[in-house]
């Protein structure tokens, strides 16, 4: 029976989580069919995965939280589709403090339909070319689109299907030697929110991500070029989302950096009382800071300026080393 170990943050802990800003001495042991239990006797292989510094992404070190600005070159994204010029928006996000940009030409909101490859390429290539002086990730499920994006100046592939949608994408990423983000999703955008079910969402997602990592490694992508995303809102209910967020530090056990995309999502509006997605920035910040407190490295958001401000305050308040001097 598989065991999983979730580090428990401790400002004076013996171990540094993933080479980052969180320390821990204890772990919570999670096992299917049993209640969680605490432990300090951490197996060496588990401790190595939890503490190994994560490789940088697009020249950015991951020893502090990084902000990924969302650039939707789409007319139908759930929050801001068609509401801005994507090139101008991308430049504004960099000015606001984004460390990198994620540029996509196909909405993957619940109920969205697939966009033809030529149309998706036509949407994103001009935007990537115009913004390629900044670190750029392409948000796509398709190898042909990713190839065009890399040729235009993108340096990372963010696949919401985790290489499930287009098997050719893994080989392309391996040949291009670029970092990839593998997200977990249950089902396709058209139907993923119809009736999502799990035996244990936290561990089911862990196992699914582990399988995706192994598949990527088999295709020639080393683990230090893989980022994982548990896929909040992708084939998950509000209860599923909250279960993952409460223990998201579990996914450090996969030995990869973690990307979180919660910005303006429906559960934030439901809990926070914000029907309009544009009004969900405060809730997005709250959830993001909870994840930062569990060592999550990359945060994909719409409102970069507000998030950067919140991060700076969180870091100032929690800078224990300076507080001791």
N, C-alpha and C positions, 0 to 999 in steps of 0.2 A: 504494500500500500504506500502511495507516495506521501511524502512529508513536504511541507512548505514552511519557510521561515520568513517572518516579517520583522524587520528591525524596529525597535521602539526608540524613538528619539530621546536623547538625554544630553543636555548641553555640556556635561562633563564626562561623557562616555569614553570608553577606551578605544573605540573603533570609529573611523571616519567613513561615513556611508558613501560609497562610489567615488571616493576622492573629493567629495564636495563639502558642503557647509553644515551638514547634520552629523552628529555623533551618536553612538549607541553602545550599550553594554549588554543589553538583553534582546532577545527575540521572542516573538509570539509564534508558536508552532501551530500550524493549521493542518488538519488531517481530515479527510472525508469521513463523515459519520461520527466525528468526535468533537467535543468542545475544545476551543482554543486553550492552550496552556503556555505559561511563560518558561523560558529557559535561558541559562547563561552558558551552558556547555554547547557551543556551536560547532558542528562538524567542520573540519578544515576546508573542505571543498566549498561548502556553503559560505563560510566566512570569506574565502577568497573571492567569490562572485560578488558578495555584498560590498566588499571594501575596495576592489580594484578600481583605480581611477578610470573614468570613461574617456575614450578617445574624443578629440575635438571634432566638430562638424563644420565644414566649410571655413576652416581657419579659426573657428571660435572655440575656446576652451569651455569645458562644462563644469568648472569648479565653482560657478555661480549661476543663478537662473538666467536663462536666455529667453528673449521675447521674439516670437515669430509673427510678423504681421500678415494678415489675410488680405490677399488681392484677388477679388472675384471678377474675372473677365467673362461674366455670364449675365444674361438678362433675368435669370430666375432663381438665384440663390435665396435661401429662406429669409435672410436678414437684410441684405442690401443689394440684391440683384438689379443691375441696370441703373443704380442710383448715382454713379460717379464715373468719371473717366479713370480707368484703372492705372494708367501711367502716372497721372497727377496724384492719384491716391497713394500709389506705391512710394512716390517721392516724399509725400507728406508723412507716411509711416516711418520712413528712415529718419526724417527730420525730428519726428516725435520720439525716437529712441529705439526703434525696432532693430534687433541684431541681424535678422534675416527676413526675407519675404517668401511667402508661399503663394504661388500664382497658379490659378486653376481656371479651366474653361468649360467645366462640366459640373453642374450642381449635383450633389449627392444627398440633398435633403430628402426626408421621407416622401415617397411618391414620385420622385424625379425619374424621368425616362432617360435612356442612353442618348448621348449626342454623337452623331457620325464623326469619324476620325478627321476628315478634312475640315469640318466646321470647328472642331475643338482646336486643331492646329492653327487655323486662321484666327481664332480668338486670342490665343496666348503668345504666339511667336513674336508679334510686334511689341507686346508688353514686355516680354522677357528681354528682347534686344534693347529696349529703351532703359531697362532697370538693371542690366547685367553688371553694372559697376558695383552693385551691392550683392551680398550673398543671396542666391536665389534657389529655391526649391520649386519643382514643378509638381502640382497636385494632379495626378492622373492615374488611371488604371490600365493604360494601353501602351504597348511597346512602341508603336509607330508615333504616338504623340510624344512619348518620352524622348525618343530619338531626335525629333524635331526640336524639342525644348533644349536638350543638351547641346545640339548644334547652335542654338541661338544664344547660349550662354548660361543656362541653368547648371547647377553643380550638384543637385540632390534630387532624388525621386521620392515622393510621398504618395504611397499607394494605399488607398482606403480599403482595398480588398486583400491586402497582404499577399499579393501574387496569386490570388485565387481566380481573378477575372481573366487575365491574359497570361498564360504560362510562359510566353516569350519574354515577358518583362524581366524576369530574374536573370536570364542569360544576357540580356542587354545591359543591365546594371552591373553584372560581373565583368563584362568586357570593357565597359566604360570606367570601371574602378571608382564609382561614385558612392557616397553614402545613400542609404535607403531608409525610409520609415515604413514599417510594416504594421498596419492597423488591424485590429480585430473587428469584424462585422459579422452578424448573423443574417444571412440572406442578402438580397440585392436592394438598392434604394427603393425600387418600386413597391416592395412588399415587406421590407424588414421590420416595420412597426406593426404589422397586422396582429401577431400573437407571439412575441418572443418568449421562449421558455428555456430554462437551464436547470440542471440538478443542483449546482452550486455555482452561481455566476462568477464569483471571485476565482475559484479554482478552475472552472471550465475555461474561462478566458485565459488564465495562466497556461493551461495545457495547450490551448489552441495557438497561443503566441509562441510557445516553445516549439511546436510542430512547424510553424512558419519559419522560425529561425533556423531550424535544422534543414528545412527545404532550401532556404536561401544559401546556407553554408554548402550544401550539396551542389548547388549551382555555381559555386565559386566565389561567394560573397563572404568575406571573413566577418566574424561576430563584431569586431571593432568598427565595422562600417554599417552596423545595423542599429537602428533606433526602433523602439516599440511604442505602440499607442493602443491602450485598451479599448478605444472606440466608444467613448461615452455617447449615448443616443443612437448608436448604430445597431439596431436589433436589440434594444434594451428598454425596459420600462423605467419609470422614475425610481422604483425600489432597487432595480438592478444597478442603475447609475450610482445611487447613494452607497450601496454595498461596496462597489469598487472604489469609490472616492474615500471611504472611511479607512480602507486598508490598501491604498494604491502603492504604498512602499513595498508591498509583497513583490511587485514586478521587478524590483532591483535584483531579485534572486535569479533573473534570467541573464544577468551579466551584460545588459545593454543599457544605454541611455533611454529615458522615458520621455515621450512627448504627450502632452495633454491638450485636448481640444474641447473645451466646455463653453467657449464664448457664445453668449446670447442664446443658449439652447433652451428648449421648451421647458425642461424641468426647473430651470432657474426662474423663468417667468411664472410657472405654476406655484412654486414655493414662495417666491418673492413678491407675487402680486403685480407682475409687469407683463401685461398682455402684448405690448409692442416690443419686438426684439430689440429695437434701438434703446429701450429703457432698461435693459438688463446688464449694463456695465457694472453697477455696484455689486450685483449678485455674482457676476463673473469674477470680479476682483476677490470677493470673499472665498469662493471656491478655489481660485488659483492660489491664494495665500495658504489655504489649508493644504494644498498639494505641495507647495514650496516647503512647508514645515515637515513634509515627508520626503524631501530630497528630489522631487521631480524637476528635471533639468530644463525642458523646453516647453514653452507655453504659447499656443497658437491662438491669437486673439484679434478682434476687430479694433477695439479701442486701445491702441498702443500707449497713447499719452497718459491716460488714466492708470493703466496697469503699471507703467514704468514708475509713476509717482508712488503708487501703493507699494511696489517692491522696494523702492528706496527707503521708505519709512519703515517697512518690515525689517529690512536689513539693519537699519540704524538702531532700532529697538532691540534687536536680537543679537547684536554684535558683542558677544560675551567677552571675547579676547580684549577688545578695547575698553570694555566696562571695567575690567580688572586692573587696568593700568592706572 
